[in-house]
């Protein structure tokens, strides 16, 4: 049995989101093909995702210098505990699905906050004299991304920072397999949006059988 962590980085619901509607189709098909697997939903807009602010960075520094956790401020303790929960949840999953829109060539800020929460030294990465070693090599990741313009190729390809970043940070953590489903061009060609979406849905249904 595998555990799938479904990370939703879209503030709207699936009826208003191309990425979430395709993600829903994927999860439905995946669950049907893998009835014994567990799918955990993580909605980044409804969950507490601490940013790496002064309290977090100071708290980590104090812990590193030998201060016990119960000596930190209650606010620092809560933030660090939540960050530990997030990275432990990520580590417990065998497969990760991340779903997001593209805003101004990048994913929403809440997804960056989540990535910061899971890229933790000693948990998902190690810094060694020989270089960085990713510790999440037992995982696979699927990225489902929607954008109004076509960013994966053509004129605006150099401006696609969302999937490229996620692919880079996955490599940083040692994840060997990163799949992607693009739903793109729906804003540039709204008359073609249903066809674009259906193509992505079919890709999701096929991938669900082997992911």
BELZI-V438524 format. One record per pair of residues at least 6 apart in sequence whose ideal C-beta (glycine too) atoms are under 8 Angstrom apart, sorted by sequence separation. I is the first residue (numbers start at 1). J is the second residue. D is the distance in Angstrom with one decimal. If there is no record, write none. Layout:
# BELZI-V438524
{{I J D} {I J D}}
This chain:
# BELZI-V438524
{{14 20 3.9} {15 21 7.4} {31 37 7.2} {50 56 6.2} {63 69 6.6} {90 96 7.2} {101 107 7.4} {118 124 5.8} {119 125 6.3} {121 127 6.1} {126 132 7.2} {127 133 7.9} {150 156 6.7} {151 157 6.5} {186 192 7.6} {10 17 4.9} {13 20 6.9} {14 21 4.8} {30 37 7.4} {70 77 7.3} {100 107 4.4} {101 108 6.9} {125 132 5.9} {126 133 4.5} {149 156 5.6} {171 178 7.9} {185 192 6.9} {186 193 4.1} {189 196 7.5} {12 20 7.3} {31 39 6.1} {69 77 6.0} {72 80 7.2} {100 108 6.3} {125 133 6.9} {151 159 6.5} {152 160 6.2} {170 178 5.0} {10 19 5.9} {14 23 7.5} {30 39 7.3} {62 71 7.5} {63 72 7.7} {125 134 5.7} {126 135 6.1} {151 160 3.8} {10 20 5.3} {14 24 5.0} {62 72 6.4} {124 134 7.0} {125 135 6.1} {186 196 5.5} {69 80 7.1} {100 111 5.6} {124 135 5.3} {151 162 7.6} {152 163 7.3} {167 178 5.2} {185 196 5.7} {186 197 7.2} {8 20 6.7} {27 39 5.9} {123 135 6.7} {124 136 5.1} {166 178 7.4} {184 196 7.2} {59 72 5.2} {98 111 7.2} {167 180 7.8} {183 196 6.1} {59 73 8.0} {183 197 6.0} {8 23 7.4} {147 162 7.8} {6 23 7.1} {59 76 4.0} {63 80 7.7} {145 162 6.1} {163 180 5.6} {183 200 4.3} {55 73 7.0} {58 76 7.1} {59 77 7.7} {145 163 5.7} {182 200 7.0} {163 182 7.7} {181 200 5.5} {55 75 5.8} {56 76 7.2} {59 79 7.1} {60 80 7.3} {143 163 5.8} {6 27 6.2} {55 76 4.6} {59 80 5.3} {181 203 5.3} {4 27 7.9} {56 79 5.3} {143 166 5.5} {181 204 5.7} {55 79 5.9} {56 80 6.6} {143 167 7.7} {141 166 7.8} {4 30 6.9} {53 79 7.8} {181 207 7.0} {56 83 6.9} {86 114 7.0} {90 118 4.5} {152 180 8.0} {179 207 6.3} {50 79 4.3} {141 170 5.4} {87 117 6.3} {152 182 5.1} {86 117 4.4} {87 118 4.9} {151 182 7.8} {2 34 7.0} {50 82 5.4} {86 118 6.2} {91 123 6.5} {152 184 6.3} {179 211 7.1} {4 37 6.1} {6 39 5.8} {8 41 6.8} {49 82 8.0} {50 83 5.7} {87 120 5.0} {91 124 7.0} {151 184 6.0} {3 37 7.0} {4 38 7.0} {6 40 6.7} {8 42 6.7} {11 45 4.8} {48 82 5.6} {83 117 5.1} {90 124 7.2} {141 175 5.3} {150 184 4.9} {1 36 4.8} {2 37 4.7} {3 38 4.9} {4 39 4.7} {5 40 5.2} {6 41 5.2} {7 42 5.0} {8 43 4.6} {9 44 5.0} {10 45 7.5} {88 123 7.9} {140 175 6.8} {143 178 6.6} {145 180 6.8} {147 182 7.5} {149 184 6.7} {150 185 4.5} {1 37 5.8} {2 38 7.6} {3 39 8.0} {4 40 7.0} {6 42 6.7} {8 44 6.3} {9 45 7.7} {87 123 5.1} {139 175 5.1} {140 176 7.4} {141 177 6.9} {142 178 7.8} {143 179 7.0} {144 180 7.7} {145 181 7.3} {146 182 7.8} {147 183 7.6} {148 184 7.7} {149 185 6.5} {1 38 6.8} {3 40 6.5} {5 42 6.2} {7 44 6.6} {8 45 7.5} {49 86 7.1} {83 120 7.5} {87 124 6.6} {134 171 7.1} {136 173 4.2} {137 174 4.1} {140 177 4.1} {141 178 4.9} {142 179 4.7} {143 180 4.6} {144 181 4.8} {145 182 5.8} {146 183 4.1} {147 184 4.6} {148 185 7.4} {107 145 7.6} {134 172 6.1} {135 173 7.0} {136 174 5.0} {137 175 7.0} {140 178 7.7} {141 179 7.2} {142 180 7.5} {143 181 7.3} {145 183 7.1} {146 184 6.8} {147 185 7.7} {148 186 5.9} {149 187 6.3} {150 188 6.7} {134 173 4.6} {135 174 5.9} {136 175 5.2} {137 176 6.0} {140 179 7.6} {142 181 7.2} {144 183 7.5} {145 184 7.6} {147 186 8.0} {148 187 2.4} {149 188 5.2} {132 172 6.7} {134 174 2.1} {146 186 7.0} {147 187 7.7} {148 188 6.3} {133 174 7.0} {134 175 7.0} {96 139 6.1} {98 141 6.9} {100 143 8.0} {102 145 6.3} {94 138 7.2} {95 139 6.7} {96 140 7.4} {97 141 7.6} {98 142 7.4} {100 144 7.7} {101 145 7.5} {102 146 7.0} {91 136 7.2} {94 139 6.3} {95 140 5.3} {96 141 4.5} {97 142 4.7} {98 143 5.2} {99 144 4.5} {100 145 5.9} {101 146 5.2} {102 147 3.8} {90 136 7.8} {93 139 6.9} {94 140 7.6} {95 141 7.4} {96 142 7.2} {97 143 8.0} {98 144 7.2} {99 145 7.7} {100 146 7.8} {101 147 7.0} {102 148 7.8} {105 151 7.2} {42 89 7.2} {95 142 7.4} {97 144 6.8} {125 172 6.3} {125 173 5.9} {40 89 7.3} {102 151 6.6} {124 173 4.6} {125 174 7.5} {119 169 6.6} {124 174 7.7} {105 156 8.0} {115 166 7.8} {40 93 7.0} {119 172 6.9} {105 159 4.6} {115 169 5.8} {119 173 6.5} {105 160 6.7} {106 161 5.0} {107 162 4.6} {118 173 7.6} {105 161 5.2} {106 162 5.2} {144 200 7.9} {105 162 7.0} {102 160 7.9} {107 165 7.7} {106 165 7.3} {107 166 7.4} {102 162 5.1} {144 204 7.2} {49 110 5.9} {52 113 7.8} {51 113 5.2} {100 162 7.0} {50 113 7.4} {44 108 7.9} {49 113 4.8} {52 116 5.2} {45 110 6.3} {49 114 5.3} {51 116 7.4} {142 207 6.9} {44 110 4.5} {44 111 6.4} {50 117 6.9} {49 117 6.3} {98 166 6.6} {44 113 7.8} {142 211 6.1} {27 97 7.5} {44 114 5.6} {26 97 6.9} {140 211 7.1} {23 97 6.7} {23 99 4.1} {22 99 7.8} {20 99 5.9} {96 175 7.8} {19 99 4.9} {19 100 6.1} {19 101 5.7} {18 101 7.9} {5 89 6.7} {17 101 6.9} {5 90 6.5} {5 93 3.7} {3 92 6.3} {4 93 6.6} {7 96 6.7} {9 98 6.7} {10 99 6.4} {3 93 4.8} {4 94 7.2} {5 95 7.3} {7 97 6.7} {9 99 6.4} {10 100 6.1} {3 94 5.3} {4 95 4.6} {5 96 5.1} {6 97 4.8} {7 98 4.6} {8 99 5.5} {9 100 3.9} {10 101 5.6} {2 94 4.1} {3 95 7.4} {4 96 7.6} {5 97 7.1} {7 99 6.9} {9 101 7.9} {2 95 5.9} {4 97 6.3} {6 99 7.3} {11 108 7.4} {9 107 6.0} {10 108 7.5} {9 108 5.4} {9 110 6.0} {9 111 4.1} {7 111 7.7} {9 114 7.3} {7 114 6.8} {26 142 7.4} {95 211 6.5} {26 144 6.8} {23 144 5.0} {22 144 5.6} {22 146 7.5} {19 144 5.4} {19 145 6.2} {19 146 3.8} {18 146 4.0} {17 146 7.0} {26 181 7.7} {22 181 6.4} {22 183 5.7} {19 183 6.1} {18 183 4.5} {18 186 5.9} {18 193 7.7} {22 197 6.9} {29 204 6.9} {33 208 5.8} {21 197 7.0} {25 201 5.0} {29 205 4.9} {32 208 8.0} {33 209 5.3} {18 196 7.9} {22 200 4.8} {26 204 4.0} {30 208 4.1} {18 197 5.6} {22 201 5.6} {25 204 5.2} {26 205 7.5} {29 208 3.7} {21 201 7.8} {25 205 6.4} {29 209 7.3} {23 204 7.6} {26 207 6.9} {27 208 8.0} {30 211 6.4} {18 200 7.5} {22 204 5.3} {26 208 5.3}}
